[in-house]
Amino acid sequence: MKPHRFALDNPWAVLVGALLITVLGSRAFFLMPTEYFPDTNPPQVAVVTVEPGATAVDVARRITEIVEKELASINGLKKVSSTSRDEASAVNAEFLYEKPIGEAVVDVQNAISRIRAELPRDILEPRIYRITDATRPIVTLALTPRPGSPLDLAQVRLLAENDIKDHLLNLPGVADVDVFGANQLQINVRLDRDRLRAYALTPDAVVSAIKNQNITAPAGLIQGPRGEALVKAVGEFRDLRDLEEMVVQQTNNATIRLKDVAAIELGVRDPRSIYHGNGRPAIAVNVLRAEGGNVISAIRSVKQDLPRMAALWPDLEFDLTNDQQPLIDRNTSGMRGSLYAAIGLTVVIIFLFLADLRASLIAMVSIPLSFLFGLAALGYTGYTLNVVTLSGLIIATGMVVDATVVVVENIDRHQRGCAGAAKGCVEEAVSEILTSITAGLLTTVVMLIPIMFAGGYVEKVLRQFTVTLCLALVGSLLVAVLVVPPLALRLLKPDQEKRNVLERAAARVSRLNDRLAETYVRLLQIGLRHRALTMIVVLLIFLATVRLVTPIMGRELMPPMDTGIMNVTFELPPNAGIARMEQTLTEVEAIIRSEPIVLMISSMVGSEPGEISFGAGGQTAQQALLVVNLTTRDQRRRSIWDIADDWRRAISAIPELRSLQIHEYGASPMSTSKAPIDLLVSGRDPRVLSSLSGKLLERLDGQPGLLDLTRSWWLDKPEVMVRPDPRMARLYGTSPGTIASELQLAVGGQPVSGLRLTGFL
């Protein structure tokens, strides 16, 4: 049985199916996860390794090069990039799109296991992170003590890393929480070298004593009359007093305790990072969503919980410094509004040209029903509602109505000259054009299918677009064949004399259309009589268009977007201390905050190993990143690029500034793109590379169209080199290794053990 005959014979079954599609499509439209742009990042895995006390050069030679070489042997690897800074190595492995992220993580873990023995013994265990779109924070909170609060930033961080983090992780849609902003608590044991010499002790002896006495270790399993039990040796210190009273050395004459040779205090680590929230020093909390989770619902759950958090921790202020919801809401609501407007305008155009209110009503029903079919199917694909999928629906608006218009027009034509039963006329009309409309729509679908498998970035972006478009087109074909015939049978009437006022007004447009068609036919006849001349004219117009328009238009991957969010990055020379960096950061923030259109600023200097959403250790203490949220475009007179030019001129006047970049957020959906144009200079000798890159920057500086030129690394970090004399070292009963250990302990300190403190400080 033909599908349209089944629909005419079983209209109630068609009605039930249409209602089912309406429910499923509406459910998908309102419950599908919403985000700004689909995850277009290639599979990436980051390896972060920390070696306390090591310089950037040593980290690169002893860790980064070994890790890079091993990762380069993994199948499906596209490229490896790395950053080596003092005490930390960050290696990023980017894979081909075809490689699943889970498989990439396993391959990297296996690679690190193979080279673990080649890495220095004193490193912390390498950490492996998967980099996806879910790594990008959806909300950033700045935590500061309230005026008059007894808390300082170190205590705020302690709360953030424990109670507040646990609280946020229990909110719906929240997958992970990162904390940043220095002020990390630690117990400082400051050795007195005069007292050490007086007691004939070495720093290594004190370190060994702490390690050996602050320990809890399993001892095995014992069998007793009441069964078996686990045994462990418990020697952990309970508080600072236990640490102070620890015996370092026991002699016949005296007992030497730690407090006799050292000052013990609860302090903070030497800062290598800074965070400012809206211009004030703060502790940052990045909230991350689950992969594939609903961004908007996760953001709302955090925002709705802020009053409760303020009540739970009354000594703290919770400020939003970065928020993705306004950007997502503006774009998705704008796209939805465009979709509704497109549907309405399409119905109006159909009414004007058909001059039939009933036919327009059928089109008004068929367009949403086609979209709802596509959305119902889209809800089971795992895709999200974003600018790509919504663009597919908008573009499909004019296409999904084609089949309906053809069917309605043909039914109307048959009803005018049909003397038999109305049902038979409708069936005959649909049968006449069924093959044509099916072939036309399927041809469009088949043309789009290869784009779904184009590979790489194009496939990642356009697959959601083409799938949405194809589903809407298939839905329109089903609606035209199954839903339109029963509706036309009941709504379309062959008697055209009984027209209402709107239909009579629309008929004038229809007559104008007839005259335009007659003019077109006359031009077509002229062209057919002079075919050669017509082809020459068309070819000349085409060549002129290519010649004149192409150089003016230019080409780029994505159009620039005034998203209302800007990223400002700058860098100081490598000898700039953390205090100088904070001073410069404050100056930059003052320039930015002078604009009344600035809503929020999230400022970050340096990085902390392990905090993946804050850079995971890849940014040095001389590099800063500011994320600035502005008012929406309709609330300001100037574009985001005009504002950036003003900031660029003002910030560039700050002394010692080594590099500056200002660009809009969302300029490229690929997080791996550092800039629209990347130039790679490679080689074996770092000094030659540094010289060549400097000359390249000089040549490019001042070229029209180029802004914010910078380089990825510099080779002028000051170093103090200590070269032990092996012969003299043996004479004094020591060795270069011992000297290196003593230097590390004296200059940078050495993490020795841990102490669990109960309660809040």
Long-range contacts (C-beta under 8 A, 24 or more apart in sequence): 2-431, 2-434, 3-481, 3-482, 4-427, 4-430, 4-431, 4-434, 4-481, 4-482, 4-485, 5-427, 6-482, 7-481, 7-482, 7-483, 7-485, 7-486, 8-423, 8-426, 8-427, 8-485, 8-486, 8-489, 11-486, 14-482, 14-483, 14-486, 17-482, 18-369, 18-483, 21-369, 21-372, 21-373, 21-376, 21-475, 22-369, 22-372, 24-372, 24-375, 24-376, 24-379, 25-371, 25-372, 25-373, 25-374, 25-375, 25-376, 26-372, 26-375, 27-376, 27-379, 28-375, 28-376, 28-378, 28-379, 29-372, 29-375, 29-385, 31-379, 32-375, 32-378, 32-379, 32-383, 32-384, 32-385, 33-292, 33-293, 33-294, 33-295, 33-296, 33-297, 33-384, 33-385, 34-294, 34-295, 34-296, 34-328, 34-332, 34-384, 34-385, 34-386, 35-133, 35-295, 35-296, 35-328, 35-384, 35-385, 35-386, 36-295, 36-324, 36-327, 36-328, 36-331, 36-332, 36-386, 36-387, 36-666, 37-386, 37-387, 37-388, 37-666, 37-669, 38-133, 38-383, 38-384, 38-386, 38-388, 38-389, 38-460, 38-461, 38-464, 38-669, 39-132, 39-133, 39-134, 39-460, 40-133, 40-457, 40-460, 40-461, 40-669, 40-670, 41-131, 41-132, 41-133, 41-670, 41-671, 41-672, 42-78, 42-94, 42-95, 42-96, 42-97, 42-457, 42-672, 43-94, 43-95, 43-96, 43-97, 43-99, 43-100, 43-101, 43-104, 44-92, 44-93, 44-94, 44-95, 44-104, 44-130, 44-131, 44-132, 44-672, 45-92, 45-93, 45-95, 45-101, 45-104, 45-105, 45-108, 45-128, 45-129, 45-130, 45-131, 46-90, 46-91, 46-92, 46-93, 46-128, 46-129, 46-131, 46-612, 46-616, 47-71, 47-89, 47-90, 47-91, 47-92, 47-93, 47-108, 47-112, 47-126, 47-127, 47-128, 47-129, 48-88, 48-89, 48-90, 48-91, 48-126, 48-127, 48-129, 48-609, 48-610, 48-616, 48-617, 49-88, 49-89, 49-91, 49-119, 49-123, 49-124, 49-126, 49-127, 50-87, 50-88, 50-89, 50-123, 50-124, 50-609, 50-617, 51-87, 51-88, 51-89, 51-120, 51-122, 51-123, 51-124, 52-87, 52-122, 52-124, 52-744, 52-748, 52-750, 52-751, 53-87, 53-744, 53-747, 53-748, 53-750, 54-86, 54-87, 54-120, 55-86, 55-717, 55-719, 56-84, 56-85, 56-86, 56-717, 57-84, 57-717, 57-719, 59-84, 59-85, 59-86, 59-87, 59-88, 59-89, 60-84, 60-89, 62-119, 62-120, 63-89, 63-119, 63-120, 63-123, 64-89, 64-91, 66-115, 66-118, 66-119, 67-91, 67-112, 67-115, 67-119, 67-126, 70-111, 70-112, 70-114, 70-115, 71-108, 71-111, 73-111, 74-104, 74-107, 74-108, 74-111, 75-99, 75-107, 76-104, 76-107, 83-617, 83-618, 83-619, 83-713, 85-617, 85-618, 85-619, 85-620, 86-272, 86-620, 88-607, 88-609, 88-617, 89-617, 90-609, 90-615, 90-616, 90-617, 90-618, 92-131, 92-618, 94-672, 96-456, 97-455, 97-456, 97-457, 97-459, 97-460, 98-455, 101-130, 101-132, 104-130, 105-130, 124-609, 127-609, 127-610, 129-612, 129-616, 131-612, 131-671, 132-291, 133-291, 133-671, 134-175, 134-288, 134-289, 134-290, 134-291, 134-292, 134-293, 135-288, 135-612, 135-613, 136-288, 136-613, 136-671, 137-178, 137-286, 137-287, 137-288, 137-322, 137-324, 137-613, 138-287, 138-288, 138-289, 138-295, 138-298, 138-299, 138-302, 138-324, 138-325, 139-286, 139-287, 139-299, 139-302, 139-303, 139-320, 139-322, 139-323, 139-324, 140-277, 140-284, 140-285, 140-286, 140-287, 140-320, 140-321, 140-322, 140-323, 140-602, 140-627, 141-277, 141-284, 141-285, 141-287, 141-302, 141-318, 141-319, 141-320, 141-321, 142-275, 142-276, 142-277, 142-278, 142-280, 142-282, 142-283, 142-284, 142-285, 142-318, 142-319, 142-320, 142-321, 142-602, 143-277, 143-282, 143-283, 143-284, 143-285, 143-316, 143-317, 143-318, 144-277, 144-280, 144-281, 144-282, 144-283, 144-316, 144-317, 144-319, 145-315, 145-316, 145-317, 146-314, 146-315, 146-316, 146-317, 149-315, 149-316, 150-315, 151-315, 151-316, 152-183, 153-181, 153-182, 153-183, 153-281, 153-282, 153-283, 154-183, 154-184, 154-185, 154-268, 155-760, 155-761, 156-183, 156-282, 156-283, 156-316, 157-181, 157-183, 157-184, 157-185, 157-283, 158-185, 158-760, 158-761, 159-313, 159-316, 159-760, 160-283, 160-285, 163-313, 164-285, 164-309, 164-313, 165-285, 167-309, 167-312, 168-285, 168-287, 168-302, 168-305, 171-298, 171-301, 171-302, 171-305, 172-297, 172-298, 172-301, 173-289, 173-290, 173-293, 173-294, 173-297, 173-298, 173-301, 174-287, 174-288, 174-289, 174-290, 174-298, 174-301, 174-302, 175-288, 175-289, 175-290, 175-291, 175-293, 176-288, 177-285, 177-286, 177-287, 177-288, 178-285, 178-286, 178-288, 178-611, 178-612, 178-613, 178-614, 179-283, 179-284, 179-285, 179-286, 179-611, 180-273, 180-275, 180-283, 180-284, 180-285, 180-286, 180-604, 180-608, 180-611, 180-614, 181-273, 181-274, 181-275, 181-281, 181-282, 181-283, 181-284, 182-268, 182-269, 182-271, 182-272, 182-273, 182-274, 182-275, 182-608, 183-268, 183-271, 183-283, 184-268, 184-269, 185-266, 185-267, 185-268, 185-761, 186-266, 186-267, 186-268, 186-269, 187-240, 187-243, 187-264, 187-265, 187-266, 187-267, 187-755, 188-264, 188-265, 188-266, 188-267, 188-749, 189-243, 189-258, 189-262, 189-263, 189-264, 189-752, 190-262, 190-263, 190-264, 190-265, 191-261, 191-262, 192-261, 192-262, 192-263, 195-260, 195-261, 196-261, 199-249, 199-256, 199-260, 199-261, 201-248, 201-249, 201-256, 201-261, 202-742, 203-742, 203-745, 203-746, 204-738, 204-741, 204-742, 204-745, 205-248, 205-249, 206-248, 206-258, 206-261, 206-262, 207-745, 207-750, 207-752, 209-246, 209-247, 209-248, 209-249, 209-258, 210-243, 210-246, 210-258, 210-752, 210-753, 211-752, 211-753, 213-237, 213-246, 213-247, 214-243, 214-246, 214-753, 214-754, 214-755, 215-753, 236-755, 236-756, 237-755, 238-758, 239-755, 239-757, 240-264, 240-266, 240-755, 243-755, 266-761, 270-749, 271-578, 272-578, 272-606, 272-608, 272-621, 273-604, 273-605, 273-606, 273-607, 273-608, 273-621, 274-578, 274-581, 274-582, 274-585, 274-603, 274-604, 274-605, 274-606, 274-624, 275-603, 275-604, 275-605, 276-585, 276-586, 276-589, 276-601, 276-603, 277-319, 277-321, 277-601, 277-602, 277-603, 278-319, 278-321, 278-600, 278-601, 279-586, 279-589, 279-590, 279-593, 279-601, 279-603, 282-319, 282-321, 284-321, 284-602, 284-604, 284-614, 286-611, 286-613, 286-614, 288-613, 292-382, 295-324, 295-325, 295-328, 296-325, 296-328, 296-329, 299-323, 299-324, 299-325, 300-325, 320-600, 321-600, 321-601, 321-602, 321-627, 322-600, 322-602, 322-627, 322-629, 323-600, 323-629, 326-564, 326-629, 326-632, 327-563, 327-564, 327-565, 327-665, 327-666, 330-564, 330-632, 331-387, 332-385, 332-386, 332-387, 332-390, 335-387, 335-390, 335-391, 335-394, 336-390, 338-390, 338-394, 339-371, 339-390, 339-393, 339-394, 339-397, 342-394, 342-397, 342-398, 343-367, 343-368, 343-397, 346-397, 346-398, 346-401, 350-401, 350-405, 351-502, 351-506, 352-506, 352-509, 352-510, 353-506, 353-509, 353-510, 353-513, 354-405, 354-408, 354-409, 354-412, 354-506, 354-510, 355-499, 355-503, 355-506, 355-507, 355-509, 355-510, 356-412, 356-492, 356-503, 356-506, 357-500, 357-502, 357-503, 358-491, 358-492, 358-493, 359-408, 359-409, 359-412, 359-491, 359-492, 361-491, 362-404, 362-408, 362-484, 362-487, 362-488, 362-491, 362-492, 363-401, 363-404, 363-405, 363-408, 365-483, 365-487, 366-400, 366-401, 366-404, 366-476, 366-479, 366-480, 366-483, 366-484, 367-397, 367-400, 367-401, 367-404, 369-475, 369-479, 369-483, 370-396, 370-400, 370-472, 370-473, 370-475, 370-476, 370-478, 370-479, 371-396, 371-400, 371-472, 371-475, 372-475, 373-471, 373-472, 373-474, 373-475, 373-478, 373-479, 374-468, 374-471, 374-472, 374-474, 374-475, 377-471, 377-475, 378-467, 378-468, 378-471, 381-467, 383-464, 383-467, 383-468, 386-464, 388-461, 388-462, 388-464, 388-465, 388-468, 389-464, 389-465, 389-468, 391-465, 392-464, 392-465, 392-466, 392-467, 392-468, 392-469, 392-472, 393-468, 393-472, 395-469, 396-468, 396-469, 396-472, 396-473, 396-476, 399-444, 399-469, 399-472, 399-473, 399-476, 400-472, 400-473, 400-475, 400-476, 400-479, 401-476, 402-437, 402-440, 402-441, 402-476, 403-437, 403-440, 403-441, 403-476, 403-477, 403-479, 403-480, 403-481, 404-476, 404-479, 404-480, 404-484, 406-433, 406-436, 406-437, 406-480, 407-433, 407-437, 407-480, 407-481, 407-484, 407-485, 407-488, 408-484, 408-488, 408-492, 411-484, 411-485, 411-488, 411-492, 412-488, 412-492, 415-492, 415-493, 415-494, 416-494, 416-496, 418-494, 422-489, 422-494, 423-489, 426-485, 426-488, 426-489, 427-485, 430-481, 430-485, 434-481, 437-477, 437-480, 437-481, 438-477, 438-481, 441-473, 441-474, 441-476, 441-477, 442-477, 444-473, 445-470, 445-473, 445-474, 457-670, 461-669, 556-676, 557-668, 558-667, 558-668, 558-669, 560-641, 560-664, 560-667, 561-664, 561-666, 561-667, 562-633, 562-639, 562-640, 562-641, 562-664, 563-640, 563-664, 563-665, 563-666, 564-629, 564-630, 564-631, 564-632, 564-633, 564-640, 565-627, 565-628, 565-629, 565-630, 565-664, 565-665, 565-666, 566-627, 566-628, 566-630, 566-640, 566-643, 566-644, 566-662, 566-663, 566-664, 566-665, 567-625, 567-626, 567-627, 567-628, 567-661, 567-662, 567-663, 567-664, 567-665, 568-592, 568-625, 568-626, 568-628, 568-647, 568-651, 568-660, 568-661, 568-662, 569-623, 569-624, 569-625, 569-626, 569-659, 569-660, 569-661, 569-662, 570-623, 570-624, 570-651, 570-657, 570-658, 570-659, 570-660, 570-661, 571-622, 571-623, 571-624, 571-657, 571-658, 571-659, 571-660, 571-710, 572-622, 572-656, 572-657, 572-658, 573-622, 573-656, 573-658, 573-716, 574-620, 574-622, 574-714, 574-716, 574-717, 574-718, 575-717, 575-718, 576-622, 576-656, 578-605, 578-606, 578-621, 580-656, 581-605, 581-606, 581-621, 581-622, 581-624, 584-624, 584-654, 584-656, 584-657, 585-624, 585-626, 587-654, 588-624, 588-626, 588-651, 588-654, 589-626, 591-647, 591-650, 591-651, 592-626, 592-628, 592-647, 595-630, 595-643, 597-630, 597-631, 597-635, 597-636, 597-643, 598-628, 598-629, 598-630, 599-629, 599-630, 599-631, 600-628, 600-629, 601-626, 601-627, 601-628, 601-629, 602-626, 602-627, 603-627, 622-658, 627-665, 640-664, 648-707, 648-708, 658-714, 659-708, 659-709, 659-710, 659-711, 660-708, 660-710, 661-708, 661-710, 662-708, 663-708, 674-712, 675-708, 686-715, 687-715, 690-714, 690-715
